[in-house]
Amino acid sequence: MSHTEKKQPSYWQALTPLIALILMLASSVYLFGEDSSYGPNQIALLIAAGIAVLIGFRNGFSWQDIEEGITEGISVALGAMLIILAVGSLIGTWLLSGTVPSLIYYGLELLSPSWFYMASCLICAIVALAIGSSWTTAATIGVALMGVANGMDLSPAIAAGAIVSGAYFGDKMSPLSDTTNLAPAVSGTELFSHIRYMGYTAGPAFIISLILFMILGFHANTDVSMTRLDNMQTELTQAFNISWLMLVPLAILLVLAATRKPALPTVFFGALLGGVWALIFQPDVVAGLAGGDTSWVASLKVVWLALSDGTTVNTGNENLDSLLSGGGMSSMLNTVWLILSAMTFGAIMEKVGLLKRFIQSMLNVARSTGSLITSTLFTCFGANVLTADQYMAIVLPGRMFREEYERRGLDPRVLSRTLEDSGTITSALIPWNTCGAYMFSVLAVSPFEYGPFAFFNLLTPLIAIIMAYTGFRILRVEPKTAPTTA
């Protein structure tokens, strides 16, 4: 069938798969709660993709056309999926090597009762940066900090806001984070350049947040013992060899990232280096996981399993064990599944012209760069509200706006940063979003309560809008690569 025989979709045809997806995702969250991202959401995406396929058939597209679009769409995210698998290996060996435990230990050293809110935000940022997960940070260190806040008779809402702010800053700036890998994959840019560029919005927002938490903490009660966190430090030193030397793998990774080495080999090298560090500096931990066998074969097997299936630590402290156990490529397979499903849906919507039809009216209004970026930010927030999932709030707007950003000669980093400035950040502010529901479940404070104090999550989109309209650090592609417009 020739191209001229293919019909342009109507506005209602464009809306139909999106409405179906919203209804199915809402049902998924209602029925499965925080487990909705572990299968149900993927099924919802594929069913919605099937609806888009049927509309494509009606408008004259063949299955070969659609399959070609799916292949192209998935190929966009293939690099990110490989990096995410390597990140899983890195987490596994860095837990085993003592790199992550040492980061947590020295992070707790920063905690002082006189600066509790600010220190809590900073500690959560350090831990989330190290492990690439705001959820795990909130569920472990965050829970411990909430216990201390309650013991000090401090505001649970402010404490939770500090924890969420720090956890999301660290998650957003970590190369280990799945969303931080997903945004540049959708936008067509490179991981580490994406992270560096995010510093222009995330950096000021985080600094202002720390100042605000410092001000709020001026009159905090500081006469309560910090026994709980002291015990955690003691348990860390009992389970691992804690030393600044354990941070060498992190330092090397940061140097490689700063010198703009490719992300995939850099991350996987960091994972292998963590395995070497575990063999050298954590022989007791390795031997314990090997059942007491100290042979090189048994030790190699433990490191190999850390790369593939992660690390399991048993200190006797359930919260600490949760923080220090995990990783491995296998831990990332569900994220890869979700990305494959989301990219399939987005690719079909794009191939049969539904995405283009849906955003035409929006782009007619967004004539300036500032209004385009602002429209993207609000679309990401709307996706968080309607689809209740941060992955959807990154993938769908990314697929919708990518072509327009390219047409206007904007660097792909502008889109990837914008997706994170709203898609990732605002998810924790919405009670029915999987992120907001999760934070409520672990911190026992509703997003309605901690939301006004989640300063980082509130400030980042605002700073992004200001920079968009002032044109500050809004990058454009080189003239030779900029698309020609009529």
HELIX and SHEET records of a PDB file:
HELIX    1   1 HIS A    3  GLU A    5  5                                   3    
HELIX    2   2 TYR A   11  PHE A   32  1                                  22    
HELIX    3   3 GLY A   33  SER A   37  5                                   5    
HELIX    4   4 PRO A   40  ARG A   58  1                                  19    
HELIX    5   5 TRP A   63  SER A   97  1                                  35    
HELIX    6   6 THR A   99  GLU A  109  1                                  11    
HELIX    7   7 PRO A  113  TRP A  115  5                                   3    
HELIX    8   8 PHE A  116  ILE A  131  1                                  16    
HELIX    9   9 SER A  134  THR A  137  1                                   4    
HELIX   10  10 ALA A  138  GLY A  142  3                                   5    
HELIX   11  11 VAL A  143  GLY A  151  1                                   9    
HELIX   12  12 PRO A  156  LYS A  172  1                                  17    
HELIX   13  13 ASP A  178  SER A  187  1                                  10    
HELIX   14  14 LEU A  191  LEU A  216  1                                  26    
HELIX   15  15 THR A  227  ALA A  239  1                                  13    
HELIX   16  16 TRP A  244  LEU A  247  5                                   4    
HELIX   17  17 VAL A  248  ALA A  258  1                                  11    
HELIX   18  18 ALA A  263  PHE A  281  1                                  19    
HELIX   19  19 PRO A  283  LEU A  289  1                                   7    
HELIX   20  20 TRP A  296  ASP A  309  1                                  14    
HELIX   21  21 GLU A  318  LEU A  324  1                                   7    
HELIX   22  22 MET A  329  MET A  332  5                                   4    
HELIX   23  23 LEU A  333  LYS A  351  1                                  19    
HELIX   24  24 LEU A  354  VAL A  365  1                                  12    
HELIX   25  25 THR A  369  THR A  387  1                                  19    
HELIX   26  26 GLN A  390  ARG A  407  1                                  18    
HELIX   27  27 PRO A  412  LEU A  419  1                                   8    
HELIX   28  28 GLU A  420  THR A  424  3                                   5    
HELIX   29  29 ILE A  425  LEU A  429  5                                   5    
HELIX   30  30 THR A  434  LEU A  443  1                                  10    
HELIX   31  31 PRO A  447  TYR A  450  1                                   4    
HELIX   32  32 GLY A  451  PHE A  453  5                                   3    
HELIX   33  33 PHE A  455  THR A  470  1                                  16    
END                                                                             
